[in-house]
């Protein structure tokens, strides 16, 4: 891969919103360092600020205080170095699968041949051969999410930021997608920050799980997952870790 | 578990495209009902149950249509009306779309122009006809002006709502692909608003057509509205019906051709209706 993987340094990030005169603290004192090529899951109940934190890294939201560095450079706004996969896929309905996937290269103004090459590569990577000329509305939820992932990857980002990308999928599709995501990650070696509220999803995917607690959003614990991949969801150690994390989350119910 | 994990990706079926009902069957049903109305109509006026002077038989109307076509009157009136609609419609398009873009994109422009639009919008364009005739006479200028006026608001309002309806997630998605401001406009804003503008154009065309007929009925020396008015003065009810039916067919054709055009230029809006497949 031409691009490396990004290292992300989050230092004392604080985010509050003023809503109808009430001060809401979404994130408080978040410090976290993500290694280049690491797969990190942000896990927690709704309202714990995990999506807000991801949006801060993506540059969609500016922290009230604190800094976020990407390879040592402060994040100023959204950029091509961080590919984003959205929960509601965010595909452009007026473009076909191929046009959506090729949009990043097209924005970078590379040659038509290079765009075609990128589209071919990433269509194949996510297993969508034969669907290039479909519009998003003609695809199932899982296929839309594949396009979303391919679109982000085709732009050769250094980090992939994923906001509950499989949250809207049925259980079976969800597992398939998790397996494929790991394969893609092993091939592409991007840094991945993945937001989820599913404990098994986090254990299955992550190198480290950042467990967050709500009101205000804080990092409650950082749990390394040392089970070798591919992880067996039915194994004893998987179950032990599941209960450990469940207990952590229960403390804040 | 193993079975589930080995499930190939092909198990995901794309969203099903609805198959249209047998086209022949619905065509036959439609044609049948039209024929039925014609038969009843013919029966009523041919048997003298209604006064054939007031309601001529379909055959008499058809004969009048042939006569008017051969004499050249009908084709010329159709051409004149159509020409006015097209010119007026494009005039409206040229003003309403740019204004709608400005209003959709700029807070200041919309705050300034919106009250004016809100006051003018509920006035039926037909109410403007008398003053338009005083300003522009009864010639082409007043017709074109009235059509443009009628088409203006549907196009303007839909253009504005098109720019208001942009999904923020699309903006974020394209921003995170590295798009600059002009690229956001090119890849998201314009394409997001486009289908709304096209719908506005179709509604505007329909309104322009209504205003045209009204204007031609009131004061004109050519066009389909004039044909009807002229026939009324000579008590030629068969020709009145020729004019009415010609207006109906012309309106239908205009709307259909814009629908076809719409499906071609914004195909993604019609997915699920069995059009793109």
Contacts between the chains, C-beta under 8 A, distances in Angstrom:
chain1	res1	chain2	res2	distance
A	58	B	172	7.7
A	58	B	176	6.0
A	59	B	176	7.7
A	60	B	172	5.5
A	60	B	175	7.7
A	60	B	176	7.8
A	77	B	175	7.6
A	78	B	172	6.8
A	78	B	175	4.0
A	78	B	176	4.5
A	79	B	176	7.2
A	79	B	178	6.1
A	80	B	176	7.4
A	80	B	177	6.0
A	80	B	178	3.0
A	82	B	176	6.3
A	83	B	176	6.6
A	83	B	177	7.7
A	84	B	172	7.0
A	84	B	173	6.9
A	84	B	176	4.2
A	86	B	169	5.9
A	86	B	172	7.5
A	86	B	173	6.6
A	88	B	169	6.2
A	90	B	169	4.4
A	90	B	170	6.3
A	90	B	172	6.9
A	90	B	173	4.0
A	91	B	173	7.6
A	92	B	170	5.9
A	92	B	173	7.3
A	92	B	174	7.5
A	92	B	187	7.1
A	92	B	188	6.9
A	92	B	191	7.2
A	93	B	268	5.3
A	94	B	191	4.5
A	94	B	192	7.7
A	94	B	194	7.7
A	94	B	266	7.5
A	94	B	268	5.0
A	103	B	174	7.1
A	103	B	177	5.8
A	103	B	187	6.7
A	104	B	177	4.2
A	104	B	178	6.8
A	107	B	174	7.4
A	107	B	177	5.3
A	107	B	178	5.5
A	107	B	179	5.0
A	107	B	183	5.5
A	107	B	187	7.3
A	108	B	178	6.4
A	127	B	9	4.6
A	131	B	14	7.2
A	134	B	14	6.6
A	135	B	267	7.6
A	135	B	268	4.7
A	135	B	271	5.5
A	135	B	276	7.2
A	137	B	15	6.7
A	137	B	268	6.6
A	137	B	271	4.3
A	137	B	272	6.7
A	138	B	14	5.3
A	138	B	15	5.4
A	138	B	17	7.2
A	138	B	271	5.6
A	138	B	276	7.8
A	139	B	14	5.4
A	139	B	15	6.5
A	140	B	12	4.6
A	140	B	13	6.3
A	140	B	14	6.0
A	140	B	15	6.4
A	142	B	12	4.8
A	143	B	12	5.7
A	143	B	14	6.7
A	151	B	173	7.8
A	151	B	177	7.5
A	152	B	176	7.8
A	155	B	177	5.3
A	155	B	178	6.9
A	161	B	176	8.0
A	172	B	4	6.0
A	172	B	7	6.7
A	172	B	11	7.9
A	173	B	12	6.5
A	175	B	4	6.6
A	175	B	5	6.9
A	176	B	5	7.7
A	176	B	7	6.1
A	176	B	9	6.9
A	179	B	5	6.9
A	180	B	9	7.9
A	233	B	1	7.7
A	234	B	1	6.6
